[in-house]
């Protein structure tokens, strides 16, 4: 018996710009865990430049700052998720889970596959 699955990817846009999708959410979660954009990028195998570009795009597209970064100094810099950023992760993950659940149920109703 074949074990069919239906797959989908969602993202949230603002105008013509992507606000968040699975990759950006993963980066945001790593920033929250590591407290550093460079450490977060390294943890997911992404260049610092790409990570910075993505976070800059998210911050510019969102209605509020999602990540606040501080430049290095004696103790080095850091990055933190704002409360808005944390809420954005929760909202995206909730929508994503509901989407997958809906697709799974719809797929079960298709006959003859």
N, CA, C and O atoms as CSV, one atom per row, in Angstrom:
chain,resi,resn,atom,element,x,y,z
A,1,UNK,N,N,0.840,-1.188,0.000
A,1,UNK,CA,C,0.000,0.000,0.000
A,1,UNK,C,C,0.879,1.244,0.000
A,1,UNK,O,O,1.844,1.334,0.759
A,2,UNK,N,N,0.539,2.190,-0.848
A,2,UNK,CA,C,1.292,3.451,-0.897
A,2,UNK,C,C,0.852,4.356,0.242
A,2,UNK,O,O,-0.322,4.401,0.610
A,3,UNK,N,N,1.805,5.061,0.779
A,3,UNK,CA,C,1.535,5.992,1.872
A,3,UNK,C,C,1.574,7.415,1.327
A,3,UNK,O,O,2.565,8.124,1.500
A,4,UNK,N,N,0.500,7.829,0.671
A,4,UNK,CA,C,0.450,9.155,0.073
A,4,UNK,C,C,0.347,10.236,1.139
A,4,UNK,O,O,-0.267,10.055,2.190
A,5,UNK,N,N,0.969,11.357,0.830
A,5,UNK,CA,C,0.892,12.546,1.691
A,5,UNK,C,C,0.667,13.743,0.791
A,5,UNK,O,O,1.107,13.764,-0.359
A,6,UNK,N,N,-0.007,14.718,1.312
A,6,UNK,CA,C,-0.150,15.978,0.593
A,6,UNK,C,C,0.743,16.995,1.297
A,6,UNK,O,O,0.766,17.059,2.526
A,7,UNK,N,N,1.466,17.778,0.530
A,7,UNK,CA,C,2.397,18.762,1.086
A,7,UNK,C,C,2.027,20.156,0.586
A,7,UNK,O,O,1.499,20.321,-0.514
A,8,UNK,N,N,2.311,21.131,1.402
A,8,UNK,CA,C,2.047,22.516,1.036
A,8,UNK,C,C,2.957,23.418,1.853
A,8,UNK,O,O,3.382,23.061,2.951
A,9,UNK,N,N,3.243,24.565,1.316
A,9,UNK,CA,C,4.009,25.571,2.054
A,9,UNK,C,C,3.212,26.863,2.027
A,9,UNK,O,O,2.651,27.244,0.999
A,10,UNK,N,N,3.170,27.520,3.151
A,10,UNK,CA,C,2.470,28.795,3.213
A,10,UNK,C,C,3.451,29.879,3.629
A,10,UNK,O,O,4.510,29.606,4.194
A,11,UNK,N,N,3.076,31.096,3.339
A,11,UNK,CA,C,3.836,32.250,3.786
A,11,UNK,C,C,2.855,33.401,3.917
A,11,UNK,O,O,1.755,33.364,3.365
A,12,UNK,N,N,3.261,34.408,4.643
A,12,UNK,CA,C,2.451,35.610,4.836
A,12,UNK,C,C,3.130,36.741,4.089
A,12,UNK,O,O,4.330,36.971,4.243
A,13,UNK,N,N,2.357,37.440,3.283
A,13,UNK,CA,C,2.877,38.566,2.510
A,13,UNK,C,C,2.284,39.870,3.012
A,13,UNK,O,O,1.183,39.907,3.562
A,14,UNK,N,N,3.037,40.929,2.809
A,14,UNK,CA,C,2.568,42.293,3.024
A,14,UNK,C,C,2.782,42.995,1.698
A,14,UNK,O,O,3.918,43.238,1.290
A,15,UNK,N,N,1.685,43.320,1.026
A,15,UNK,CA,C,1.813,43.869,-0.323
A,15,UNK,C,C,2.448,42.811,-1.208
A,15,UNK,O,O,1.960,41.683,-1.279
A,16,UNK,N,N,3.534,43.167,-1.882
A,16,UNK,CA,C,4.249,42.227,-2.737
A,16,UNK,C,C,5.461,41.598,-2.045
A,16,UNK,O,O,6.236,40.882,-2.679
A,17,UNK,N,N,5.623,41.862,-0.761
A,17,UNK,CA,C,6.789,41.378,-0.025
A,17,UNK,C,C,6.426,40.221,0.892
A,17,UNK,O,O,5.373,40.229,1.530
A,18,UNK,N,N,7.305,39.223,0.955
A,18,UNK,CA,C,7.121,38.127,1.903
A,18,UNK,C,C,7.472,38.639,3.291
A,18,UNK,O,O,8.563,39.163,3.518
A,19,UNK,N,N,6.537,38.479,4.214
A,19,UNK,CA,C,6.808,38.831,5.603
A,19,UNK,C,C,7.501,37.636,6.271
A,19,UNK,O,O,8.636,37.751,6.735
A,20,UNK,N,N,6.820,36.505,6.314
A,20,UNK,CA,C,7.412,35.295,6.882
A,20,UNK,C,C,6.923,34.056,6.155
A,20,UNK,O,O,5.834,34.023,5.583
A,21,UNK,N,N,7.759,33.053,6.200
A,21,UNK,CA,C,7.462,31.707,5.733
A,21,UNK,C,C,8.228,30.778,6.644
A,21,UNK,O,O,8.787,31.216,7.649
A,22,UNK,N,N,8.263,29.508,6.311
A,22,UNK,CA,C,8.911,28.530,7.180
A,22,UNK,C,C,10.379,28.846,7.447
A,22,UNK,O,O,10.838,28.715,8.582
A,23,UNK,N,N,11.116,29.256,6.429
A,23,UNK,CA,C,12.535,29.554,6.605
A,23,UNK,C,C,12.786,30.747,7.511
A,23,UNK,O,O,13.668,30.708,8.368
A,24,UNK,N,N,12.019,31.797,7.324
A,24,UNK,CA,C,12.196,32.993,8.159
A,24,UNK,C,C,11.765,32.723,9.594
A,24,UNK,O,O,12.373,33.225,10.540
A,25,UNK,N,N,10.718,31.930,9.746
A,25,UNK,CA,C,10.279,31.566,11.099
A,25,UNK,C,C,11.368,30.746,11.791
A,25,UNK,O,O,11.651,30.950,12.972
A,26,UNK,N,N,11.967,29.832,11.059
A,26,UNK,CA,C,13.064,29.033,11.632
A,26,UNK,C,C,14.203,29.936,12.089
A,26,UNK,O,O,14.760,29.743,13.169
A,27,UNK,N,N,14.546,30.924,11.261
A,27,UNK,CA,C,15.599,31.870,11.621
A,27,UNK,C,C,15.205,32.676,12.860
A,27,UNK,O,O,16.022,32.864,13.762
A,28,UNK,N,N,13.971,33.147,12.910
A,28,UNK,CA,C,13.508,33.909,14.076
A,28,UNK,C,C,13.581,33.072,15.355
A,28,UNK,O,O,13.983,33.571,16.406
A,29,UNK,N,N,13.194,31.814,15.261
A,29,UNK,CA,C,13.249,30.941,16.436
A,29,UNK,C,C,14.683,30.708,16.892
A,29,UNK,O,O,14.949,30.631,18.092
A,30,UNK,N,N,15.604,30.596,15.946
A,30,UNK,CA,C,17.015,30.422,16.306
A,30,UNK,C,C,17.575,31.698,16.937
A,30,UNK,O,O,18.380,31.630,17.866
A,31,UNK,N,N,17.153,32.851,16.439
A,31,UNK,CA,C,17.590,34.120,17.042
A,31,UNK,C,C,17.117,34.180,18.487
A,31,UNK,O,O,17.865,34.579,19.380
A,32,UNK,N,N,15.874,33.780,18.710
A,32,UNK,CA,C,15.348,33.786,20.071
A,32,UNK,C,C,16.146,32.831,20.967
A,32,UNK,O,O,16.448,33.159,22.114
A,33,UNK,N,N,16.482,31.661,20.442
A,33,UNK,CA,C,17.211,30.660,21.226
A,33,UNK,C,C,18.658,31.054,21.469
A,33,UNK,O,O,19.185,30.833,22.559
A,34,UNK,N,N,19.302,31.632,20.471
A,34,UNK,CA,C,20.737,31.908,20.554
A,34,UNK,C,C,21.066,33.329,21.016
A,34,UNK,O,O,22.152,33.577,21.541
A,35,UNK,N,N,20.130,34.260,20.822
A,35,UNK,CA,C,20.383,35.648,21.207
A,35,UNK,C,C,21.352,36.359,20.285
A,35,UNK,O,O,21.911,37.397,20.638
A,36,UNK,N,N,21.550,35.797,19.098
A,36,UNK,CA,C,22.524,36.349,18.165
A,36,UNK,C,C,22.131,35.982,16.745
A,36,UNK,O,O,21.800,34.831,16.462
A,37,UNK,N,N,22.168,36.958,15.862
A,37,UNK,CA,C,21.872,36.697,14.457
A,37,UNK,C,C,22.950,35.814,13.837
A,37,UNK,O,O,22.637,34.894,13.081
A,38,UNK,N,N,24.204,36.081,14.146
A,38,UNK,CA,C,25.283,35.283,13.553
A,38,UNK,C,C,25.234,33.836,14.042
A,38,UNK,O,O,25.447,32.914,13.255
A,39,UNK,N,N,24.957,33.627,15.328
A,39,UNK,CA,C,24.856,32.258,15.851
A,39,UNK,C,C,23.634,31.545,15.279
A,39,UNK,O,O,23.688,30.349,14.992
A,40,UNK,N,N,22.544,32.270,15.116
A,40,UNK,CA,C,21.333,31.682,14.533
A,40,UNK,C,C,21.589,31.265,13.091
A,40,UNK,O,O,21.213,30.166,12.684
A,41,UNK,N,N,22.222,32.132,12.326
A,41,UNK,CA,C,22.528,31.820,10.928
A,41,UNK,C,C,23.419,30.588,10.839
A,41,UNK,O,O,23.179,29.694,10.028
A,42,UNK,N,N,24.432,30.551,11.666
A,42,UNK,CA,C,25.360,29.413,11.667
A,42,UNK,C,C,24.629,28.119,12.017
A,42,UNK,O,O,24.890,27.075,11.420
A,43,UNK,N,N,23.716,28.188,12.984
A,43,UNK,CA,C,22.987,26.995,13.431
A,43,UNK,C,C,22.137,26.378,12.327
A,43,UNK,O,O,21.914,25.168,12.319
A,44,UNK,N,N,21.661,27.202,11.397
A,44,UNK,CA,C,20.823,26.658,10.332
A,44,UNK,C,C,21.553,26.597,8.989
A,44,UNK,O,O,20.943,26.345,7.949
A,45,UNK,N,N,22.861,26.831,9.026
A,45,UNK,CA,C,23.662,26.715,7.812
A,45,UNK,C,C,23.427,27.819,6.805
A,45,UNK,O,O,23.464,27.582,5.597
A,46,UNK,N,N,23.190,29.008,7.287
A,46,UNK,CA,C,22.926,30.155,6.427
A,46,UNK,C,C,24.034,31.188,6.627
A,46,UNK,O,O,24.565,31.331,7.728
A,47,UNK,N,N,24.377,31.896,5.572
A,47,UNK,CA,C,25.382,32.938,5.724
A,47,UNK,C,C,24.816,34.086,6.557
A,47,UNK,O,O,23.611,34.334,6.571
A,48,UNK,N,N,25.711,34.772,7.243
A,48,UNK,CA,C,25.287,35.917,8.043
A,48,UNK,C,C,24.631,36.965,7.152
A,48,UNK,O,O,23.617,37.551,7.529
A,49,UNK,N,N,25.201,37.203,5.979
A,49,UNK,CA,C,24.667,38.219,5.059
A,49,UNK,C,C,23.238,37.893,4.652
A,49,UNK,O,O,22.378,38.774,4.647
A,50,UNK,N,N,22.978,36.633,4.310
A,50,UNK,CA,C,21.619,36.247,3.922
A,50,UNK,C,C,20.670,36.395,5.103
A,50,UNK,O,O,19.560,36.903,4.949
A,51,UNK,N,N,21.101,35.955,6.283
A,51,UNK,CA,C,20.267,36.064,7.484
A,51,UNK,C,C,19.941,37.532,7.771
A,51,UNK,O,O,18.795,37.872,8.066
A,52,UNK,N,N,20.948,38.391,7.682
A,52,UNK,CA,C,20.727,39.808,7.943
A,52,UNK,C,C,19.755,40.386,6.915
A,52,UNK,O,O,18.869,41.164,7.270
A,53,UNK,N,N,19.916,40.014,5.649
A,53,UNK,CA,C,19.024,40.493,4.590
A,53,UNK,C,C,17.586,40.057,4.859
A,53,UNK,O,O,16.658,40.849,4.696
A,54,UNK,N,N,17.397,38.811,5.267
A,54,UNK,CA,C,16.045,38.313,5.555
A,54,UNK,C,C,15.420,39.043,6.743
A,54,UNK,O,O,14.258,39.444,6.689
A,55,UNK,N,N,16.185,39.210,7.800
A,55,UNK,CA,C,15.659,39.884,8.995
A,55,UNK,C,C,15.368,41.350,8.699
A,55,UNK,O,O,14.374,41.895,9.178
A,56,UNK,N,N,16.218,41.981,7.923
A,56,UNK,CA,C,15.977,43.365,7.520
A,56,UNK,C,C,14.669,43.467,6.723
A,56,UNK,O,O,13.885,44.394,6.927
A,57,UNK,N,N,14.442,42.517,5.821
A,57,UNK,CA,C,13.211,42.506,5.018
A,57,UNK,C,C,11.984,42.293,5.906
A,57,UNK,O,O,10.951,42.933,5.706
A,58,UNK,N,N,12.098,41.394,6.885
A,58,UNK,CA,C,10.982,41.149,7.811
A,58,UNK,C,C,10.687,42.421,8.599
A,58,UNK,O,O,9.534,42.841,8.692
A,59,UNK,N,N,11.719,43.033,9.163
A,59,UNK,CA,C,11.517,44.256,9.952
A,59,UNK,C,C,10.907,45.375,9.123
A,59,UNK,O,O,10.061,46.120,9.618
A,60,UNK,N,N,11.325,45.504,7.866
A,60,UNK,CA,C,10.793,46.562,7.008
A,60,UNK,C,C,9.363,46.295,6.571
A,60,UNK,O,O,8.608,47.236,6.330
A,61,UNK,N,N,8.975,45.026,6.463
A,61,UNK,CA,C,7.626,44.681,6.017
A,61,UNK,C,C,6.609,44.650,7.155
A,61,UNK,O,O,5.422,44.889,6.935
A,62,UNK,N,N,7.067,44.360,8.358
A,62,UNK,CA,C,6.166,44.233,9.507
A,62,UNK,C,C,5.709,45.604,9.991
A,62,UNK,O,O,6.364,46.617,9.751
A,63,UNK,N,N,4.582,45.611,10.671
A,63,UNK,CA,C,4.077,46.885,11.190
A,63,UNK,C,C,4.855,47.360,12.413
A,63,UNK,O,O,4.787,48.529,12.793
A,64,UNK,N,N,5.593,46.437,13.023
A,64,UNK,CA,C,6.471,46.756,14.155
A,64,UNK,C,C,7.767,45.976,13.981
A,64,UNK,O,O,7.824,45.014,13.215
A,65,UNK,N,N,8.800,46.391,14.692
A,65,UNK,CA,C,10.059,45.647,14.651
A,65,UNK,C,C,9.840,44.234,15.165
A,65,UNK,O,O,9.123,44.017,16.142
A,66,UNK,N,N,10.463,43.283,14.499
A,66,UNK,CA,C,10.368,41.883,14.870
A,66,UNK,C,C,11.631,41.460,15.618
A,66,UNK,O,O,11.565,40.688,16.574
A,67,UNK,N,N,12.770,41.968,15.179
A,67,UNK,CA,C,14.067,41.688,15.799
A,67,UNK,C,C,14.767,43.007,16.052
A,67,UNK,O,O,14.762,43.904,15.208
A,68,UNK,N,N,15.365,43.112,17.217
A,68,UNK,CA,C,16.191,44.280,17.539
A,68,UNK,C,C,17.616,43.777,17.685
A,68,UNK,O,O,17.890,42.854,18.452
A,69,UNK,N,N,18.517,44.396,16.938
A,69,UNK,CA,C,19.919,43.992,16.989
A,69,UNK,C,C,20.740,45.088,17.647
A,69,UNK,O,O,20.415,46.273,17.566
A,70,UNK,N,N,21.809,44.662,18.297
A,70,UNK,CA,C,22.744,45.630,18.862
A,70,UNK,C,C,24.129,45.291,18.332
A,70,UNK,O,O,24.508,44.126,18.218
A,71,UNK,N,N,24.861,46.329,18.015
A,71,UNK,CA,C,26.206,46.184,17.470
A,71,UNK,C,C,27.141,45.735,18.579
A,71,UNK,O,O,26.924,46.045,19.751
A,72,UNK,N,N,28.175,45.008,18.206
A,72,UNK,CA,C,29.155,44.499,19.163
A,72,UNK,C,C,29.771,45.593,20.008
A,72,UNK,O,O,29.593,46.781,19.741
A,73,UNK,N,N,30.444,45.207,20.952
A,73,UNK,CA,C,31.124,46.111,21.875
A,73,UNK,C,C,32.019,45.260,22.734
A,73,UNK,O,O,32.541,44.242,22.281
A,74,UNK,N,N,32.197,45.665,23.954
A,74,UNK,CA,C,33.044,44.916,24.867
A,74,UNK,C,C,32.554,43.479,25.045
A,74,UNK,O,O,33.356,42.545,25.076
A,75,UNK,N,N,31.233,43.306,25.161
A,75,UNK,CA,C,30.667,41.972,25.344
A,75,UNK,C,C,30.068,41.420,24.051
A,75,UNK,O,O,29.428,40.369,24.068
A,76,UNK,N,N,30.264,42.102,22.958
A,76,UNK,CA,C,29.693,41.657,21.691
A,76,UNK,C,C,28.270,42.142,21.534
A,76,UNK,O,O,27.674,42.664,22.476
A,77,UNK,N,N,27.730,41.969,20.350
A,77,UNK,CA,C,26.369,42.409,20.077
A,77,UNK,C,C,25.374,41.327,20.408
A,77,UNK,O,O,25.673,40.374,21.128
A,78,UNK,N,N,24.208,41.491,19.877
A,78,UNK,CA,C,23.177,40.496,20.117
A,78,UNK,C,C,21.929,40.855,19.351
A,78,UNK,O,O,21.816,41.943,18.785
A,79,UNK,N,N,21.013,39.948,19.340
A,79,UNK,CA,C,19.727,40.148,18.687
A,79,UNK,C,C,18.647,39.557,19.570
A,79,UNK,O,O,18.813,38.477,20.136
A,80,UNK,N,N,17.543,40.270,19.682
A,80,UNK,CA,C,16.421,39.759,20.466
A,80,UNK,C,C,15.135,39.882,19.658
A,80,UNK,O,O,14.971,40.786,18.839
A,81,UNK,N,N,14.244,38.958,19.914
A,81,UNK,CA,C,12.917,39.008,19.319
A,81,UNK,C,C,12.058,39.937,20.160
A,81,UNK,O,O,12.089,39.887,21.389
A,82,UNK,N,N,11.306,40.766,19.500
A,82,UNK,CA,C,10.373,41.643,20.203
A,82,UNK,C,C,9.118,40.838,20.550
A,82,UNK,O,O,8.919,39.746,20.017
A,83,UNK,N,N,8.277,41.363,21.434
A,83,UNK,CA,C,7.003,40.686,21.690
A,83,UNK,C,C,6.190,40.504,20.396
A,83,UNK,O,O,5.529,39.482,20.210
A,84,UNK,N,N,6.247,41.496,19.518
A,84,UNK,CA,C,5.565,41.369,18.229
A,84,UNK,C,C,6.146,40.205,17.420
A,84,UNK,O,O,5.399,39.454,16.792
A,85,UNK,N,N,7.449,40.058,17.432
A,85,UNK,CA,C,8.103,38.954,16.733
A,85,UNK,C,C,7.686,37.604,17.294
A,85,UNK,O,O,7.454,36.659,16.541
A,86,UNK,N,N,7.591,37.512,18.621
A,86,UNK,CA,C,7.159,36.265,19.253
A,86,UNK,C,C,5.718,35.942,18.869
A,86,UNK,O,O,5.387,34.788,18.597
A,87,UNK,N,N,4.866,36.960,18.847
A,87,UNK,CA,C,3.472,36.753,18.443
A,87,UNK,C,C,3.382,36.333,16.982
A,87,UNK,O,O,2.522,35.529,16.619
A,88,UNK,N,N,4.249,36.861,16.152
A,88,UNK,CA,C,4.270,36.509,14.734
A,88,UNK,C,C,4.597,35.027,14.555
A,88,UNK,O,O,3.991,34.351,13.723
A,89,UNK,N,N,5.543,34.528,15.324
A,89,UNK,CA,C,5.892,33.098,15.272
A,89,UNK,C,C,4.690,32.248,15.675
A,89,UNK,O,O,4.346,31.286,14.988
A,90,UNK,N,N,4.059,32.603,16.782
A,90,UNK,CA,C,2.899,31.848,17.267
A,90,UNK,C,C,1.783,31.855,16.229
A,90,UNK,O,O,1.180,30.817,15.956
A,91,UNK,N,N,1.509,33.011,15.654
A,91,UNK,CA,C,0.431,33.125,14.656
A,91,UNK,C,C,0.753,32.278,13.432
A,91,UNK,O,O,-0.102,31.538,12.946
A,92,UNK,N,N,1.977,32.381,12.933
A,92,UNK,CA,C,2.353,31.612,11.748
A,92,UNK,C,C,2.250,30.117,12.022
A,92,UNK,O,O,1.691,29.377,11.212
A,93,UNK,N,N,2.780,29.668,13.146
A,93,UNK,CA,C,2.756,28.244,13.450
A,93,UNK,C,C,1.333,27.721,13.631
A,93,UNK,O,O,1.039,26.586,13.257
A,94,UNK,N,N,0.458,28.530,14.195
A,94,UNK,CA,C,-0.944,28.142,14.343
A,94,UNK,C,C,-1.613,28.006,12.982
A,94,UNK,O,O,-2.292,27.015,12.714
A,95,UNK,N,N,-1.422,28.992,12.132
A,95,UNK,CA,C,-1.994,28.952,10.783
A,95,UNK,C,C,-1.440,27.763,10.013
A,95,UNK,O,O,-2.191,27.057,9.339
A,96,UNK,N,N,-0.152,27.539,10.104
A,96,UNK,CA,C,0.493,26.441,9.392
A,96,UNK,C,C,-0.064,25.088,9.854
A,96,UNK,O,O,-0.369,24.229,9.027
A,97,UNK,N,N,-0.196,24.900,11.165
A,97,UNK,CA,C,-0.726,23.642,11.702
A,97,UNK,C,C,-2.168,23.423,11.236
A,97,UNK,O,O,-2.541,22.308,10.871
A,98,UNK,N,N,-2.969,24.474,11.250
A,98,UNK,CA,C,-4.358,24.347,10.798
A,98,UNK,C,C,-4.423,24.037,9.308
A,98,UNK,O,O,-5.285,23.276,8.867
A,99,UNK,N,N,-3.527,24.615,8.544
A,99,UNK,CA,C,-3.471,24.347,7.104
A,99,UNK,C,C,-3.159,22.877,6.853
A,99,UNK,O,O,-3.831,22.229,6.051
A,100,UNK,N,N,-2.139,22.342,7.536
A,100,UNK,CA,C,-1.758,20.938,7.365
A,100,UNK,C,C,-2.894,20.015,7.791
A,100,UNK,O,O,-3.173,19.020,7.121
A,101,UNK,N,N,-3.538,20.336,8.884
A,101,UNK,CA,C,-4.648,19.520,9.371
A,101,UNK,C,C,-5.783,19.503,8.348
A,101,UNK,O,O,-6.341,18.449,8.044
A,102,UNK,N,N,-6.115,20.670,7.825
A,102,UNK,CA,C,-7.157,20.769,6.807
A,102,UNK,C,C,-6.799,19.944,5.580
A,102,UNK,O,O,-7.637,19.198,5.075
A,103,UNK,N,N,-5.575,20.066,5.095
A,103,UNK,CA,C,-5.152,19.324,3.911
A,103,UNK,C,C,-5.188,17.819,4.152
A,103,UNK,O,O,-5.603,17.063,3.274
A,104,UNK,N,N,-4.759,17.377,5.336
A,104,UNK,CA,C,-4.811,15.954,5.662
A,104,UNK,C,C,-6.249,15.440,5.624
A,104,UNK,O,O,-6.513,14.369,5.077
A,105,UNK,N,N,-7.164,16.192,6.196
A,105,UNK,CA,C,-8.567,15.779,6.205
A,105,UNK,C,C,-9.156,15.765,4.793
A,105,UNK,O,O,-9.889,14.843,4.433
A,106,UNK,N,N,-8.839,16.772,4.006
A,106,UNK,CA,C,-9.328,16.826,2.626
A,106,UNK,C,C,-8.797,15.648,1.820
A,106,UNK,O,O,-9.525,15.051,1.027
A,107,UNK,N,N,-7.545,15.320,2.023
A,107,UNK,CA,C,-6.928,14.240,1.282
A,107,UNK,C,C,-7.567,12.894,1.602
A,107,UNK,O,O,-7.725,12.047,0.723
A,108,UNK,N,N,-7.939,12.702,2.889
A,108,UNK,CA,C,-8.578,11.463,3.318
A,108,UNK,C,C,-9.919,11.253,2.590
A,108,UNK,O,O,-10.348,10.119,2.378
A,109,UNK,N,N,-10.560,12.348,2.217
A,109,UNK,CA,C,-11.873,12.255,1.588
A,109,UNK,C,C,-11.817,11.954,0.088
A,109,UNK,O,O,-12.844,11.661,-0.524
A,110,UNK,N,N,-10.640,12.025,-0.494
A,110,UNK,CA,C,-10.499,11.730,-1.924
A,110,UNK,C,C,-10.513,10.219,-2.108
A,110,UNK,O,O,-9.729,9.502,-1.486
A,111,UNK,N,N,-11.391,9.749,-2.950
A,111,UNK,CA,C,-11.524,8.308,-3.189
A,111,UNK,C,C,-10.739,7.894,-4.422
A,111,UNK,O,O,-10.542,8.687,-5.343
A,112,UNK,N,N,-10.303,6.669,-4.431
A,112,UNK,CA,C,-9.672,6.104,-5.611
A,112,UNK,C,C,-8.195,6.357,-5.769
A,112,UNK,O,O,-7.632,6.075,-6.827
A,113,UNK,N,N,-7.551,6.882,-4.742
A,113,UNK,CA,C,-6.102,7.118,-4.834
A,113,UNK,C,C,-5.383,6.073,-4.001
A,113,UNK,O,O,-4.154,6.078,-3.931
